[in-house]
Structure formats: C-alpha cells, structure tokens
C-alpha cells in the first residue's frame, strides 16, 4: 500500500533514479565494490524517496529461507542405536569378505523357514563344511573313537545329503563332493586297518606258548600274500585320495609299522616310523 504523499510521478522518478546509473551510466558497467556501493546508495535513496512505510509493505510478502545445509542445527535426525551401528558394521565386513550370512530371527533351521534361496544354500554349505572339517580333524587311527562317532557322522551326512543333492549351487555341490570323498576314504582306510589288526592278532596268538604247530603253519603260509595286498591297497589309496594322503599314512602306515614289529617284510616306508 503506497503512502498518501507518494504520487505516481514521485514513484516514477524514484525508480528511474534507482535503476539508472550515476551520471547516466547503467548498472551493468559497474563491477565489484562499486556495484555494492551504488546499490547501497540507491536503496537508501529509494527509502528516502518512498518512505519507510512503502518499504515495509514492499518487503512484507517476501519470505527468505536458508538452504538445507545452512538450516540444519543437528537436532532433526533420530539417534542411532549402538546395536544398529554394530549390525551395519558386521554386514559391511561380511560383504567385503564375501561371507555374508543370513540373520536368524529364530532357532528354526533356514531350510524349514521362509527365506531367500541364497540363505538356504549358504546354510547347507556351512553344514557340509563343518562336517567335513570334523571328520578331517578326527584321529582315524583311533578305532574306539571311530566306532563311536562314525554312525553319528553318517546320520548327519545322510540328512544333509537329502537337502543338498539337488541344490543348483556350484559351491554347495563342490563341498558335497569333497564330503563324499572324505567319507569314502575314511571307510576304505578303516577296512584296511581292521584287516591289519586281524593279522596282528593272529601273529600274537601264534607267538603265544599255547599255539600248536598246525596253527603256526596256517598263519604263516599266506601272510606274505596278505601283506603284499595291503601294501598294494595302501599305494592305491594314496594315489586315489591325494588330498588325504597324510591321514592315510597316519592310519594304515602306522598300523603297518606295528605289524612289521611282529613280522619282518620289505616296505619302502619301513624306516619312516623309527622302528
């Protein structure tokens, strides 16, 4: 709203004075500090020409807003809980090392719950890896522990194999083949080792004082053939399962060393076990 003493001619002259340059020069010819000084002089001249009432009414409808990065005061975002930060950090680490594991909201296995197929594949892979490492770390020469644990391992492996034999995941199938391979090696090593123990038992009976001449002849007639077949099977197992050659040496090789204490025979690794 214009003041009462403001006429159209006065407003026209004031605007002309404001937007025309000093001494007739335009505002575009000024730069830097001169423009700021001239602008301040023109605004003061406009205030004097139109009066303070008009200026207040002119700026009343103008609303100035600061940019978002200046208007932020730090109290608008919600606080982040410590558990949430740790969860984000752990997820980032697992993604970096490509070992992202699914979150388990309950104790129900993933293959029975509704979740993504990738999570089911990952759980199956971890179950196979855990069983494979458990069998690999066991003492295959300890017959008592094998007798107690072999059936448990076989039951666990049968249950996992039913879930994983048709999973279209290359890593799961590779781990399944490795687990099948280590179980095959374990069973064959156990059979050969049991046969060596039977020969050792026969030799122990033959060496006792109550053994007759017929029993002594029956045992020693084909003992060399048994030992030759065992040595042949020993070399075949090491060639067929090179990944578990050390486990085969620790079981069959150690049993052959015990057998050689009771019956002398030629063996390429006869001095490897210090007797």
SVG drawing of the C-alpha trace seen along z (x, -y; Angstrom):
<svg xmlns="http://www.w3.org/2000/svg" viewBox="-3 -14 68 143">
<polyline fill="none" stroke="black" stroke-width="0.4" points="0.0,0.0 1.5,-3.4 1.7,-6.3 -0.6,-9.2 2.1,-11.7 3.5,-9.4 2.4,-10.4 2.9,-8.5 5.4,-11.0 7.4,-10.7 7.4,-6.9 8.5,-7.1 11.3,-9.4 12.5,-7.4 12.6,-4.1 14.4,-6.0 17.0,-7.2 17.3,-3.8 17.7,-1.8 19.7,-4.3 23.5,-4.6 25.2,-7.5 25.6,-10.4 23.5,-8.4 25.6,-5.2 23.8,-1.8 24.3,0.7 26.0,3.3 29.0,1.0 29.9,1.3 31.6,4.3 33.0,5.4 32.9,3.0 31.4,0.1 28.2,2.1 27.8,2.8 28.3,-0.8 26.0,-2.1 23.4,0.5 23.5,-0.6 23.2,-4.3 20.3,-3.5 18.5,-1.6 19.0,-4.4 17.8,-6.8 14.7,-4.7 14.0,-4.6 14.2,-8.4 12.1,-8.9 9.3,-6.4 9.4,-6.5 9.7,-3.7 6.0,-2.7 6.2,-1.7 9.5,0.3 7.9,2.2 4.9,3.1 7.2,4.0 9.2,6.5 6.3,7.8 5.4,10.6 8.9,11.7 9.9,14.9 13.6,15.8 14.6,19.4 18.1,20.7 19.5,23.6 19.1,27.0 22.8,27.3 22.7,24.0 19.3,24.5 20.4,27.9 21.1,27.5 21.9,31.1 18.6,31.9 16.5,33.1 17.8,36.6 16.9,39.6 19.6,41.0 21.3,44.2 21.4,47.0 24.7,48.8 23.3,52.2 22.2,50.8 25.7,49.4 27.3,52.8 24.9,54.6 25.8,52.3 29.5,52.7 29.2,56.5 27.2,56.6 29.8,54.5 32.6,56.7 30.8,59.9 30.1,58.3 33.7,57.3 35.0,60.8 32.1,62.3 30.9,64.4 27.6,62.7 25.5,65.0 21.7,64.6 20.3,63.3 18.4,65.9 15.4,64.4 14.5,67.7 16.0,71.1 14.2,72.7 16.6,74.0 16.6,72.0 15.6,74.8 12.3,75.1 11.6,71.3 10.5,68.8 13.7,67.1 15.7,66.5 17.2,69.5 20.7,67.9 20.4,68.2 19.4,71.9 22.3,72.6 24.7,70.8 23.4,72.8 23.8,76.1 27.3,75.1 28.2,74.3 26.8,77.6 28.8,79.6 31.9,77.6 31.5,78.2 31.0,82.0 34.0,82.2 36.3,80.4 35.1,82.5 35.9,85.8 39.2,84.4 40.3,83.3 39.4,86.7 42.0,89.4 41.4,92.1 43.8,94.4 41.8,94.5 39.4,97.4 37.3,96.7 36.5,93.1 35.7,94.1 33.3,96.8 31.5,94.2 31.4,91.3 31.2,92.9 27.5,93.7 26.7,90.2 28.7,88.7 26.9,91.0 23.5,90.0 24.3,86.3 25.7,86.6 22.7,88.6 20.3,85.8 22.4,83.1 22.8,85.0 19.0,85.3 18.7,81.5 21.7,80.6 21.9,83.2 19.5,81.1 20.6,77.5 21.8,75.7 24.7,74.0 28.2,74.8 29.9,74.2 27.4,76.5 27.9,79.2 31.7,78.9 31.6,79.2 29.2,82.1 31.7,83.9 34.5,83.2 32.5,84.6 31.6,87.7 35.3,88.2 36.4,87.9 33.8,90.4 34.8,92.9 38.5,92.5 37.6,93.0 35.6,96.2 38.3,97.8 41.1,96.8 39.0,98.3 38.6,101.6 42.3,102.0 43.2,101.0 40.9,103.7 42.5,106.3 45.9,105.3 44.7,105.6 43.4,109.1 46.8,110.1 48.5,108.7 46.0,110.6 46.8,113.9 50.5,113.3 50.1,112.6 48.2,115.8 50.9,117.7 53.6,116.2 52.0,117.4 53.2,120.5 50.0,122.5 50.0,122.3 50.3,125.6 52.4,126.4 49.3,126.6 48.1,123.1 51.6,121.7 51.8,123.2 48.2,122.0 49.0,118.3 52.4,118.0 51.7,119.8 49.9,116.9 50.9,114.0 53.2,112.6 50.3,112.5 48.2,110.6 50.9,108.1 51.5,107.7 47.8,106.9 47.8,104.5 50.8,102.6 49.2,102.5 45.9,101.1 47.9,98.6 49.6,97.2 46.3,97.1 44.6,95.2 47.3,92.5 47.1,92.1 43.3,92.0 42.9,89.6 46.0,87.3 44.2,84.7 44.1,87.1 47.4,88.8 48.7,87.7 45.7,89.2 46.2,92.5 49.9,92.5 48.9,91.8 46.5,94.8 47.5,97.6 51.1,96.6 51.2,96.6 49.4,100.0 51.9,101.5 54.7,100.3 53.2,102.1 52.7,105.2 56.4,105.1 57.4,105.3 55.9,108.9 56.7,110.0 59.6,108.7 58.8,107.7 60.1,105.3 58.4,102.0 59.5,98.7 58.5,96.7 59.8,99.2 62.2,96.6 59.8,93.7 58.2,94.6 61.6,95.2 61.0,98.9"/>
</svg>
